[in-house]
Amino acid sequence: MLLASIAVPLPAQPPGSRFVVVLDAAHGGDDSGAQLGSGATQPEKAFTLALSIRLRSLLAARGIAVVTTRESDAALDFDRRAEIANRARAQACISLHASVSGAGLHLYTSSLAPAQPARIAAWKTAQAAWVTRSLALAGDLNAALTHAGLPVSLGRTALPGVDSMACPAVAVEVAPIAAGSRAQAAALSDPAYQTRVANALAAALVQWRAEAPQP
Amino acid sequence: MIPRYQTILFVVLLAVSATMGVFLWQMRYRSYQRLLNSQDSAPTQAPQVAPAQQVTLYVASDADNALLAQPLSLPLPNSPGPRARAILGRLLDLYTVPNSPHPVPGGAAAIAQVFLLPVDDATTASTSTAASKDSRPQLAVVNLTRAFAAAHPSGLETETLTVLSICATLHANLPGVTQVRFLVDGAPRATLAGHADLARTYLAGDAAPTEGLHP
């Protein structure tokens, strides 16, 4: 309740001359997230960190500045993640998740109703002013992932952290390519699958940069 | 040689200890009898068989990342709170069956209570009459058990679908329910299992899927 009244200053538009992407590897520390695969050999926190590092390298190679919320197995709460994203004044914020339920990639944007940008926004609903841009970013991600032959589903959700981000933000959840099969569930730990996902996400962000308004 | 007064003292103390032991044993027996008498499980009211009514459950499907409407005939109580609990219990029972499209343990026992409260809306309150009392918008407070939240699979898609299926099912069968809040064991909780926000108020009407579209 207290947090709802704390305001976040929104970045001015256009946010800056640098094109910055924030990569948020979900979970970390004591919060392991989902257990992936049979035998729970890999926690979600390790998968998202590995994907974040791989994606950071791909984006850096394409000249895109990247800010990551964590570079190690560190615990970060939702508010801290949003703080890092908002300070970066990023043009895209990607929250990385993984799960063994469902199939392919799940792209989620905030379920907050779109609102007009304001100079000061409520902390818990700062994303409302960016929902339209977030949906456009999800569209680019969807196109790139589909082009890479990966099954994608789109949805809206209430995700703490993302709802407080003042940037185009999409939560990406990576699931096995096909659901319901133990053999396919192992695909999450398949380096080739991870590379396909990372390459497609990088391609989408390069496309997003090309569409971004020039300063 | 033990002095005589010490022997007498020892015998007296031993006798006192034995008397206290017998006294405590009697007290314990009486308490147990009192407890048994208070738990009279004899039925005081004859059970009534409620007539079966048509309901619509919005069943989550992980493979499709969607909610699918499923009509069902159920005997339901007339009182709105227990009625909502019975409907949600049936919904969650579907998730426990083998090969469920959205496997979640817990079943009907996961819903501790459902409270229905009038939504605080000054406009509605001032214009409503006694006749329109039943059609006033209501806030449903769904109290989940801690065991359900602890056992719920962690993941963005699976948690979102559980929350949305509860909201959409409530709205479909109790149209007066426009908002839904969640508690876990009577207390607010940040997320269901690390992802879906449980601290916010959900708009029940937004959760129901449009024909052919994902939530």
Interface residues (C-beta under 8 A of the other chain):
Chain A: H27 D31 G33 A34 Q35 E44 F78 H97 S99 V100 S101 G102 A103 H106 Y108 S111 K124 S153 L154 G155 R156 T157 A158 L159 P160 D163 A171 E173 A175 A179 G180
Chain B: D62 A63 D64 N65 A66 P103 P153 S154 G155 L156 E157 T158 T160 V163 A190 T191 G194 H195 A196 D197 A199 R200 Y202 D206 H214 P215
